[in-house]
Amino acid sequence: MRGIPGVKINIGGKEYNAHFDTGNSRSKISTSKNIADNFTKLTEPIEKGRASTLGQTFTILSIKIAETLQVGKYTFVQPEINYPLPVQIVNFGNEFISQFTITFDQKNLRVRLEQISK
């Protein structure tokens, strides 16, 4: 994951790499269209906004999926996923990150998530 903090996650029985993107203030969970196409869509895609990278601007779509997302000991049933991202990874934006206290153990390359009580 090239220096970007991340974890292995499971969506619908399949493992994916995911990283924590503190610069993504508008999204909870995002991925590429190729990855999103693997999921069973419970809703039709709806436009959530527009995003830009160096050299391209694109429309962000949002769907609710049937598959369960597992991150460590935490389970998310029928999560909302935004797409497309220009990279083949799952991205946790600030809306996701803000639910947790996250501890990074750089020496042992581990991440601990503790859900914040509401």
KOLFI-483868 format. One record per residue: residue in one letter; residue number from 1; x, y, z of N, C-alpha, C in turn. Coordinates in nm, 3 decimals, always signed. Layout:
! residues N
A / NUM / X / Y / Z / X / Y / Z / X / Y / Z
...
END
This chain:
! residues 118
M / 1 / +0.081 / -0.120 / +0.000 / +0.000 / +0.000 / +0.000 / +0.086 / +0.126 / +0.000
R / 2 / +0.214 / +0.109 / -0.023 / +0.305 / +0.219 / -0.048 / +0.301 / +0.333 / +0.054
G / 3 / +0.310 / +0.300 / +0.180 / +0.317 / +0.402 / +0.283 / +0.185 / +0.460 / +0.326
I / 4 / +0.076 / +0.419 / +0.264 / -0.057 / +0.464 / +0.303 / -0.112 / +0.363 / +0.402
P / 5 / -0.155 / +0.408 / +0.521 / -0.207 / +0.312 / +0.620 / -0.325 / +0.235 / +0.564
G / 6 / -0.321 / +0.104 / +0.583 / -0.430 / +0.022 / +0.530 / -0.446 / -0.109 / +0.603
V / 7 / -0.549 / -0.181 / +0.560 / -0.584 / -0.310 / +0.619 / -0.640 / -0.401 / +0.511
K / 8 / -0.642 / -0.531 / +0.542 / -0.713 / -0.627 / +0.458 / -0.856 / -0.633 / +0.510
I / 9 / -0.953 / -0.632 / +0.420 / -1.094 / -0.640 / +0.459 / -1.160 / -0.752 / +0.380
N / 10 / -1.282 / -0.784 / +0.417 / -1.357 / -0.887 / +0.350 / -1.493 / -0.830 / +0.311
I / 11 / -1.529 / -0.843 / +0.185 / -1.662 / -0.803 / +0.139 / -1.721 / -0.923 / +0.066
G / 12 / -1.828 / -0.976 / +0.121 / -1.896 / -1.089 / +0.058 / -1.808 / -1.211 / +0.040
G / 13 / -1.717 / -1.235 / +0.133 / -1.632 / -1.352 / +0.126 / -1.505 / -1.335 / +0.045
K / 14 / -1.481 / -1.216 / -0.010 / -1.361 / -1.192 / -0.090 / -1.275 / -1.087 / -0.020
E / 15 / -1.143 / -1.109 / -0.020 / -1.050 / -1.018 / +0.046 / -1.008 / -0.904 / -0.046
Y / 16 / -1.002 / -0.783 / +0.012 / -0.960 / -0.663 / -0.060 / -0.862 / -0.585 / +0.026
N / 17 / -0.776 / -0.508 / -0.039 / -0.693 / -0.410 / +0.031 / -0.774 / -0.283 / +0.048
A / 18 / -0.762 / -0.223 / +0.165 / -0.831 / -0.096 / +0.191 / -0.733 / +0.000 / +0.257
H / 19 / -0.748 / +0.128 / +0.227 / -0.664 / +0.224 / +0.298 / -0.747 / +0.336 / +0.356
F / 20 / -0.687 / +0.404 / +0.453 / -0.751 / +0.513 / +0.525 / -0.711 / +0.644 / +0.458
D / 21 / -0.810 / +0.715 / +0.407 / -0.786 / +0.838 / +0.331 / -0.843 / +0.957 / +0.407
T / 22 / -0.762 / +1.017 / +0.491 / -0.809 / +1.130 / +0.572 / -0.837 / +1.253 / +0.487
G / 23 / -0.791 / +1.254 / +0.364 / -0.819 / +1.366 / +0.275 / -0.952 / +1.352 / +0.202
N / 24 / -1.018 / +1.240 / +0.219 / -1.146 / +1.216 / +0.154 / -1.257 / +1.253 / +0.253
S / 25 / -1.298 / +1.377 / +0.248 / -1.395 / +1.427 / +0.347 / -1.540 / +1.402 / +0.308
R / 26 / -1.565 / +1.354 / +0.187 / -1.704 / +1.343 / +0.138 / -1.755 / +1.200 / +0.129
S / 27 / -1.676 / +1.104 / +0.169 / -1.716 / +0.966 / +0.145 / -1.688 / +0.877 / +0.265
K / 28 / -1.771 / +0.776 / +0.279 / -1.751 / +0.675 / +0.384 / -1.664 / +0.562 / +0.328
I / 29 / -1.714 / +0.495 / +0.224 / -1.644 / +0.384 / +0.161 / -1.651 / +0.403 / +0.009
S / 30 / -1.535 / +0.400 / -0.056 / -1.528 / +0.418 / -0.202 / -1.443 / +0.308 / -0.262
T / 31 / -1.465 / +0.282 / -0.390 / -1.382 / +0.185 / -0.462 / -1.388 / +0.213 / -0.612
S / 32 / -1.318 / +0.130 / -0.687 / -1.319 / +0.143 / -0.832 / -1.448 / +0.082 / -0.888
K / 33 / -1.478 / +0.116 / -1.012 / -1.595 / +0.057 / -1.078 / -1.576 / -0.094 / -1.094
N / 34 / -1.454 / -0.137 / -1.125 / -1.427 / -0.281 / -1.143 / -1.459 / -0.360 / -1.016
I / 35 / -1.421 / -0.307 / -0.901 / -1.452 / -0.375 / -0.775 / -1.600 / -0.364 / -0.745
A / 36 / -1.660 / -0.246 / -0.762 / -1.802 / -0.227 / -0.735 / -1.889 / -0.319 / -0.820
D / 37 / -1.845 / -0.347 / -0.942 / -1.922 / -0.436 / -1.030 / -1.930 / -0.580 / -0.978
N / 38 / -1.845 / -0.618 / -0.881 / -1.849 / -0.752 / -0.823 / -1.961 / -0.768 / -0.721
F / 39 / -2.021 / -0.657 / -0.677 / -2.118 / -0.662 / -0.569 / -2.261 / -0.666 / -0.622
T / 40 / -2.351 / -0.721 / -0.541 / -2.494 / -0.725 / -0.573 / -2.554 / -0.592 / -0.530
K / 41 / -2.601 / -0.517 / -0.627 / -2.657 / -0.384 / -0.600 / -2.800 / -0.396 / -0.548
L / 42 / -2.824 / -0.338 / -0.430 / -2.960 / -0.336 / -0.375 / -3.034 / -0.210 / -0.418
T / 43 / -2.961 / -0.111 / -0.463 / -3.021 / +0.014 / -0.510 / -2.960 / +0.049 / -0.645
E / 44 / -3.032 / +0.127 / -0.720 / -2.977 / +0.181 / -0.844 / -2.874 / +0.288 / -0.809
P / 45 / -2.770 / +0.303 / -0.891 / -2.671 / +0.407 / -0.863 / -2.735 / +0.546 / -0.864
I / 46 / -2.697 / +0.626 / -0.764 / -2.741 / +0.766 / -0.761 / -2.617 / +0.855 / -0.759
E / 47 / -2.629 / +0.970 / -0.821 / -2.517 / +1.062 / -0.826 / -2.499 / +1.129 / -0.690
K / 48 / -2.375 / +1.122 / -0.637 / -2.343 / +1.181 / -0.508 / -2.263 / +1.311 / -0.521
G / 49 / -2.205 / +1.333 / -0.639 / -2.124 / +1.453 / -0.658 / -2.020 / +1.430 / -0.765
R / 50 / -1.921 / +1.518 / -0.766 / -1.813 / +1.510 / -0.862 / -1.681 / +1.515 / -0.787
A / 51 / -1.580 / +1.453 / -0.845 / -1.446 / +1.452 / -0.785 / -1.344 / +1.477 / -0.895
S / 52 / -1.228 / +1.524 / -0.854 / -1.121 / +1.552 / -0.948 / -0.990 / +1.494 / -0.900
T / 53 / -0.912 / +1.447 / -0.995 / -0.774 / +1.408 / -0.971 / -0.690 / +1.490 / -1.066
L / 54 / -0.561 / +1.470 / -1.064 / -0.477 / +1.539 / -1.162 / -0.513 / +1.488 / -1.301
G / 55 / -0.577 / +1.571 / -1.379 / -0.605 / +1.533 / -1.516 / -0.744 / +1.480 / -1.546
Q / 56 / -0.828 / +1.455 / -1.445 / -0.963 / +1.408 / -1.478 / -1.064 / +1.448 / -1.371
T / 57 / -1.185 / +1.470 / -1.416 / -1.299 / +1.495 / -1.327 / -1.402 / +1.387 / -1.358
F / 58 / -1.466 / +1.335 / -1.253 / -1.562 / +1.227 / -1.276 / -1.678 / +1.238 / -1.177
T / 59 / -1.789 / +1.173 / -1.213 / -1.909 / +1.170 / -1.131 / -1.899 / +1.056 / -1.031
I / 60 / -1.929 / +1.086 / -0.904 / -1.930 / +0.985 / -0.799 / -2.072 / +0.929 / -0.789
L / 61 / -2.082 / +0.796 / -0.797 / -2.210 / +0.726 / -0.785 / -2.212 / +0.651 / -0.652
S / 62 / -2.331 / +0.628 / -0.600 / -2.347 / +0.558 / -0.473 / -2.449 / +0.446 / -0.489
I / 63 / -2.417 / +0.330 / -0.429 / -2.508 / +0.215 / -0.428 / -2.506 / +0.153 / -0.288
K / 64 / -2.612 / +0.085 / -0.254 / -2.615 / +0.000 / -0.135 / -2.596 / -0.141 / -0.187
I / 65 / -2.509 / -0.220 / -0.119 / -2.480 / -0.355 / -0.168 / -2.533 / -0.461 / -0.071
A / 66 / -2.557 / -0.580 / -0.125 / -2.610 / -0.691 / -0.045 / -2.501 / -0.756 / +0.041
E / 67 / -2.377 / -0.750 / -0.004 / -2.268 / -0.816 / +0.066 / -2.236 / -0.746 / +0.198
T / 68 / -2.189 / -0.824 / +0.294 / -2.146 / -0.772 / +0.423 / -1.998 / -0.736 / +0.416
L / 69 / -1.963 / -0.623 / +0.475 / -1.824 / -0.579 / +0.481 / -1.771 / -0.608 / +0.620
Q / 70 / -1.656 / -0.674 / +0.627 / -1.594 / -0.709 / +0.755 / -1.458 / -0.640 / +0.763
V / 71 / -1.438 / -0.561 / +0.869 / -1.311 / -0.495 / +0.896 / -1.271 / -0.537 / +1.037
G / 72 / -1.176 / -0.628 / +1.048 / -1.139 / -0.680 / +1.180 / -1.262 / -0.739 / +1.247
K / 73 / -1.292 / -0.692 / +1.368 / -1.407 / -0.745 / +1.443 / -1.538 / -0.672 / +1.411
Y / 74 / -1.534 / -0.577 / +1.319 / -1.652 / -0.496 / +1.289 / -1.717 / -0.541 / +1.158
T / 75 / -1.850 / -0.550 / +1.163 / -1.929 / -0.594 / +1.049 / -2.025 / -0.483 / +1.007
F / 76 / -2.032 / -0.459 / +0.878 / -2.123 / -0.358 / +0.823 / -2.215 / -0.429 / +0.724
V / 77 / -2.344 / -0.433 / +0.757 / -2.443 / -0.503 / +0.676 / -2.500 / -0.405 / +0.573
Q / 78 / -2.504 / -0.450 / +0.449 / -2.556 / -0.369 / +0.337 / -2.498 / -0.228 / +0.336
P / 79 / -2.365 / -0.218 / +0.329 / -2.304 / -0.085 / +0.331 / -2.329 / -0.007 / +0.202
E / 80 / -2.320 / +0.124 / +0.214 / -2.326 / +0.212 / +0.097 / -2.184 / +0.227 / +0.045
I / 81 / -2.168 / +0.208 / -0.085 / -2.038 / +0.215 / -0.150 / -2.044 / +0.323 / -0.257
N / 82 / -1.943 / +0.409 / -0.260 / -1.931 / +0.509 / -0.367 / -1.827 / +0.462 / -0.467
Y / 83 / -1.848 / +0.495 / -0.593 / -1.752 / +0.461 / -0.699 / -1.771 / +0.560 / -0.813
P / 84 / -1.681 / +0.574 / -0.908 / -1.557 / +0.501 / -0.926 / -1.438 / +0.576 / -0.864
L / 85 / -1.344 / +0.504 / -0.812 / -1.213 / +0.557 / -0.778 / -1.120 / +0.522 / -0.893
P / 86 / -1.017 / +0.600 / -0.917 / -0.925 / +0.569 / -1.026 / -0.822 / +0.461 / -0.991
V / 87 / -0.832 / +0.401 / -0.871 / -0.738 / +0.296 / -0.829 / -0.816 / +0.173 / -0.786
Q / 88 / -0.751 / +0.056 / -0.793 / -0.815 / -0.072 / -0.762 / -0.797 / -0.106 / -0.613
I / 89 / -0.866 / -0.032 / -0.530 / -0.855 / -0.049 / -0.385 / -0.986 / -0.002 / -0.323
V / 90 / -1.010 / -0.039 / -0.199 / -1.122 / +0.015 / -0.124 / -1.067 / +0.128 / -0.038
N / 91 / -1.138 / +0.236 / -0.034 / -1.092 / +0.358 / +0.032 / -1.188 / +0.393 / +0.145
F / 92 / -1.137 / +0.406 / +0.267 / -1.217 / +0.453 / +0.380 / -1.193 / +0.601 / +0.398
G / 93 / -1.298 / +0.680 / +0.371 / -1.290 / +0.825 / +0.387 / -1.324 / +0.867 / +0.529
N / 94 / -1.328 / +0.999 / +0.550 / -1.350 / +1.054 / +0.685 / -1.481 / +1.011 / +0.749
E / 95 / -1.586 / +0.992 / +0.670 / -1.714 / +0.948 / +0.728 / -1.701 / +0.811 / +0.792
F / 96 / -1.615 / +0.726 / +0.738 / -1.589 / +0.594 / +0.798 / -1.490 / +0.609 / +0.914
I / 97 / -1.380 / +0.676 / +0.889 / -1.273 / +0.690 / +0.988 / -1.323 / +0.754 / +1.117
S / 98 / -1.414 / +0.850 / +1.106 / -1.460 / +0.924 / +1.225 / -1.540 / +0.838 / +1.323
Q / 99 / -1.574 / +0.715 / +1.286 / -1.645 / +0.623 / +1.376 / -1.550 / +0.553 / +1.473
F / 100 / -1.419 / +0.568 / +1.453 / -1.320 / +0.488 / +1.525 / -1.207 / +0.573 / +1.583
T / 101 / -1.148 / +0.520 / +1.689 / -1.015 / +0.561 / +1.731 / -0.922 / +0.461 / +1.664
I / 102 / -0.825 / +0.510 / +1.590 / -0.736 / +0.424 / +1.513 / -0.594 / +0.437 / +1.568
T / 103 / -0.534 / +0.323 / +1.597 / -0.396 / +0.319 / +1.646 / -0.311 / +0.247 / +1.542
F / 104 / -0.202 / +0.311 / +1.500 / -0.111 / +0.251 / +1.403 / +0.014 / +0.204 / +1.476
D / 105 / +0.047 / +0.077 / +1.461 / +0.169 / +0.019 / +1.515 / +0.265 / +0.004 / +1.397
Q / 106 / +0.348 / +0.106 / +1.376 / +0.434 / +0.107 / +1.259 / +0.541 / -0.001 / +1.264
K / 107 / +0.591 / -0.031 / +1.382 / +0.695 / -0.132 / +1.396 / +0.646 / -0.269 / +1.351
N / 108 / +0.525 / -0.304 / +1.391 / +0.470 / -0.437 / +1.360 / +0.371 / -0.435 / +1.244
L / 109 / +0.356 / -0.319 / +1.179 / +0.267 / -0.304 / +1.064 / +0.125 / -0.352 / +1.094
R / 110 / +0.071 / -0.301 / +1.205 / -0.064 / -0.337 / +1.247 / -0.148 / -0.212 / +1.269
V / 111 / -0.279 / -0.229 / +1.259 / -0.375 / -0.122 / +1.282 / -0.479 / -0.174 / +1.381
R / 112 / -0.513 / -0.092 / +1.480 / -0.621 / -0.130 / +1.573 / -0.733 / -0.028 / +1.561
L / 113 / -0.855 / -0.077 / +1.542 / -0.974 / +0.007 / +1.535 / -1.055 / -0.016 / +1.662
E / 114 / -1.096 / +0.092 / +1.725 / -1.187 / +0.085 / +1.839 / -1.302 / +0.180 / +1.811
Q / 115 / -1.422 / +0.125 / +1.805 / -1.539 / +0.206 / +1.772 / -1.566 / +0.308 / +1.882
I / 116 / -1.593 / +0.430 / +1.843 / -1.622 / +0.538 / +1.937 / -1.767 / +0.523 / +1.984
S / 117 / -1.788 / +0.525 / +2.114 / -1.923 / +0.516 / +2.170 / -1.999 / +0.643 / +2.139
K / 118 / -2.128 / +0.625 / +2.111 / -2.213 / +0.743 / +2.082 / -2.308 / +0.768 / +2.194
END
